[in-house]
Amino acid sequence: MNKKLKWSNYDFSQIPFDQIVSFGQRSLLYQDLFCVSWLLGRFCNYKCSYCWTHGRSDQLDHRPTELCIKTMDEIKRQARERNYNSFHFSFSGGEPTLHRGYLDILKHYASDLDRVNFQSCHMTTNLSPQLKWFEKYIDATKSMHRISITASWHREYADQESFKEKIIFLQQHDVQVTINMVMVPESFNLIYDEALFFHDAGINVTLKPQTNSNATLVVENYTKEQLRVLHNGMPQRDFTAARLKDSDQSSERPKAKYDLRKMAIDRGDNDSIPQMMSVEFTDVRGKKYYMDQAERFNAFNFNHFEGWECDSGFRSIIIREPCGSIKRSYSCHDTPLGNIETGFKLFDAPRVCVTPTCVSSADSKIPKKRF
């Protein structure tokens, strides 16, 4: 792989964040997409020394598969009442692959392909299962329009070569993959060398800035050069498409009911918009800017949206364990919309954000407008 690809040709530091009046993930801005982030449980097979106390558990804490399927059906029903018939479900943990009914949940999710306009699925995983499990995962998700994985790299447990080979296997089966790496300032060069190992192998890497103990601000001890790397380093590329092309393969995934290319042309997209830009910003003059992923927001401390109108709770929700609460977003200070055991009700329209800081990219990417 060309090492020049480690730098973005699009300078994200030129985005005038203080003048932005609206933004969101482009698939949410221009499609009838409903987004769900589902933390299936805290149970995890790793015990990383740096993991948050609340981030994992030794106790198997997953809800019954039947309840998860029932909740999924109810989410789709309420979303369709609000005219959303495209879906993106993102599963995380703990370690989601340890849920005994996880593959059955995915199969059920994919079973109504004839009813949806578009359907995608994401998973955040430590990539610990063997290839045989991932073969079953690929089969369970083959009828979805798009599949993606965030592979969390944990050097205390994982082997670089094995980790890389699993990802290449997934790419060869039309699964989009990016690796999450938290760039701790004191170990920055070591972690960056590991990131280069994967990036040079044709794998996307997300360079995540370390945040303070309550995840509200980026720590202050980054050097100017380290911040430069976080701002513009390792832009997302379509490495999976390149992998398929190199092996003379093409995607066999079903086509969405709407023509995504025509939609892009109708909204004014052209070759000047860099590849793989998933987030769109609009400033006070109506000028548009782009970013490859919402994870990069924190590097610029662009995660304070209290008082903005936000679509979360109306066209997106999160489900978190072990309490089973269903909320607008991970960091939301609002009263929960309900509970996985007792039910929930979506908002009937977007509402104003009452939370000082967006902690997660799952929160940040949801469309927002500043008054």
Phi, psi and omega in degrees: 000147180285120183293344177296339181291353182284349179244140179283137173282348180253119186276101182295337181290349178274355177290124181278079188303328181287351180248003181285132181246347176200154178191173175168167173295134190295327177294334176276328180289327191240004178229165179274055189266131172252133190242132180233128172249118191238110175273104189290334180170170180265353182300129182214146179271357175254153175231066184295138184297335185259005183289143174300148180303321182274359189278343184212167178209151173275350183266133176291111189236028184277144174288155178302145180304319182298322178291321178297317180294318178299318179295319178300316179297321181289324176301312181296322181297311181292324179297318180294327175299334180259016175071029172251120181227025168237145189223143171228116177251130179241122184250137179214188180210216027029209178245106187296332183293347180276350174293123187296336180254014187302313181295326176293322177298316180295319179298319178294317178305321184275356190283346181251038182306324183290346183263338188262158173277326183199146181211125179226164183216140178233152177218136171255120189216154174277000175065026183283335179299155177285166183301328180298324177293318181292333173297320177292322178297316179298319179293321182292336185249008188294337182268004178274155184287328180207137178234135179220156181223137164258115181264114181276119182274121179236100187296339180291340184234329190263154176256132185303311184295315179296318178300314179298315184294324177297318181293318177299319176302315180295317178300321180293345176249028171063041173249126178282133183226138168226148180258132175271129174225121176277120186271083178294125185306318183291339180241022190304311185295319178298312182294323180295323176297321176294320178298318178298322179305314181283318182298319179289345175271003179086040181230131177293141177232131175262118179270101185267128175290146176285137178252169179289181189298331177256015171059036180256332182221152174289140178301154191268355189264028171280142174282168178299320180293320178296319177294324177299320178295316180294326182286320188227007183277146174048063176296151180292133178236160179275065183293330180294316177300319179296322179296317179296317181297318181298332180258018178057038177246163174224159182295135177253011181289151179295157179272144176295155182291333175260155181275101184297324180294316179296320178300320180296319180293317181298328181270006172097011179295146175208186185292346180285343177276118185300153181296145173067023176277112187261346183241137180240134177245148173233130181266183186297339179265359181090002179285142183256146176226164187222155177216148185283337180195148180292340177302334182283348181307313187298332179297338178253007184055034177263077181210032180240105189232021177301130182094347176280152170283133184227140181280353181296141185091339178257313179234015175201148176216166170234148175238124184231147178245161014272359185280339180077017182285148175245119188230172175299311183201171185300318186265004189294136177268358179293161170297136179305153178285343181161203183217149183297335180276327188248353179103175185201166175221126177290156172296155178268355179195163176300152179230166180284139178287136179243014186250130184297323188221134171276119184275322190245150175296334176298330176278314189297325187285345182292134183309135181221150177228135178267134180279000000 
